[in-house]
Amino acid sequence: MMDQDMRMCECDCDECQQDCTCNCSCTCERKKKYLKPNRSMLKCGSQGAVTLPLATVAGATFTLSTVSVDTRGLKNPCIKFEFASNVVTTAAVITLNFQVFKQCRGQLVPIPVGPIWTFARLVAVTDSNTFSFFVCDCDICDEDCCTYSVVATVAGVATVGVTSINNATLSAIVVDNADCY
């Protein structure tokens, strides 16, 4: 923001706001207000696990992990979410779509955040893989409390074999993007 406000004061500082002082050229000079820089917080969500039984139908959804974030006191917050899990397949053929959803105060339906991430096992094998991704949400009201969830959806046809999603965790790094003003 500009250091000077060019409103005319007619050389009388009463015309300026209290956080201004007049100089001899009759312009108001604003005193800078500084916020604490780089305010941030880390929130770790609940850890979850789910086992998808043989022949789980397409479209079935499973909530894997959640975290609640309160942005009161922050200005222009932005949140980076990190999701990590271990996907174990036993003679399985499966395609899973993972997505983060948020639900804030007063919302009846969760809103998707970021893209859909896909895990696919196209041949029946027994294996274990780490599956992780991150997304950011900077479209947040300053004074809001939201719950974010990672939901897995079975895509394509019914599953073959057994699949377990273990140690599913969702964490949030919240950063205050406020500059001095």
Secondary structure, DSSP 8 states (H G I E B T S, - for coil): --SEEEEE-TT-GGGS-TTEEE-TTSEEEE------TT-EEEEE---EEEEE-TT--TT-EEEEEEEEEE-TT-SSEEEEEEEEEEEEEEEEEEEEEEEEEEEETT-SS-EEEEEEEEEEEEEEEEEEEEEEEEEEE----TT-EEEEEEEEEE-SS--EEEEEEEEEEEEEEEEE-----
